[in-house]
Amino acid sequence: KGFLSVELIDAQSKEAFKEHECNKGAAEKHYVDAFVEVEPGSEYFIRIANDSSDTIICNICVDGTDLGYEFCLGPNEYDDKGLWKLENGSSQHTALKVHKVLASPRDPTGGEINEIGVITVDFFEFVEGNGTEVARDFKSGWSGDKVPPSAEALTANDDSKKQVKSQKGSHSETLSNDDGKRKVYTYGDGIETVRLKYCTAVGLIVEGVLDKPPFWDWARMTQAAQSSDNENKEVNISPKILRRNTCDDSGKVIEIKEIEMFDLTALAD
């Protein structure tokens, strides 16, 4: 929004995940600024940019839970954030990881579906105090959704099951130049709140953010989980021999041809 921006970026490549802008109706329904298209297994950091001429304070919530720390961004700065750990002057951020959850039944009143992941960033004015301070050793207590995806969630074909939330990822980065030293400050007035929802492509289609593709493409998207069960199975593709006879006018067989026919319907695409 304006001079403030929030993106989800791949933890290793640092490329931003694809965003889909909301029309007015979707924005009002979901109270969201944009939808981000992700897939289960992706690890990400949250990139926050301040293109203003003022220092600001930022606070991040993932899936409704505060990451446990706030930070400041100076004028025309950006930073990539995850689960922060500060120990003996060494700062480390661990990525968050997208995982699939088993969705609950749809709200018949048309209310919000809780299984869509949500990133909320609140921005506040920075009011500078006197002197500097050094942060104590810290480790983010954010735990995320610890419930692993059930067998039903992994194999379900119903489009309402294509929802995701976040867990702690495995990729970490150490920032040796961040020793926790900072100016003393206090919170000023709230400036803005940016809210992103992240979901699979199928989930975005279900929510009406993306148009539904033709039937065949839709079936492949919603039934993709089935293929993983058959990937390691051995498939017999021995040909079936068909014999074709050529006869003369009297009905006498003058030529015999054998044709091999392979049944490939059991193979994965």
C-alpha angles and dihedrals in degrees: 000000000000109000094355124077137178126194137171110229132189108263095230108026093036089219115144119247115242115275128206118204119227125237115228094265095051092045091054094043096049100027089228138133097211144347120238120210112223138157130222112270095033116131118210148177125211112242115204122186131193112199094173130100093244135078112246138190119235131199124186131205122186118198090345098310126105115239087228102247141068127210141189130241121201125217114302093001133131133192138189115228137191134140103337126216123180117189128163092342094309117118121206132180123199119203125242119239129218115228135174121253132193106255122226119232116287118270104254090212091061094252126154120293108233095208094075109098117242132202116193124184120187119199125204138181115265114233110192120220132188123294132346136284137203119228117234121240107289141184123189110246093202107131103177124196104337095179108106118226110272124232088255092054092050096049103030115120097194111111092228089070094063095093129122144197134178138269132175111287131214102236115095134178127200119217105198093182093062106083097162096256114141144152118272109257145160133213118269127190121320112264107184146330122223117197125190128181119205126202144146120276089255091052090050089053091050090052091050095245092117127035116254111254125228115295096260094051090045092052091051091051097047096041098042092108091068094066093065090066091059101038095096098037119109112239124206108226099168109148125250110231115228119190121213121193126202116204135191125232092279092054095254115145108243101167136025122197126186118209124196115219120192123202106213098167092107094059122099117246 
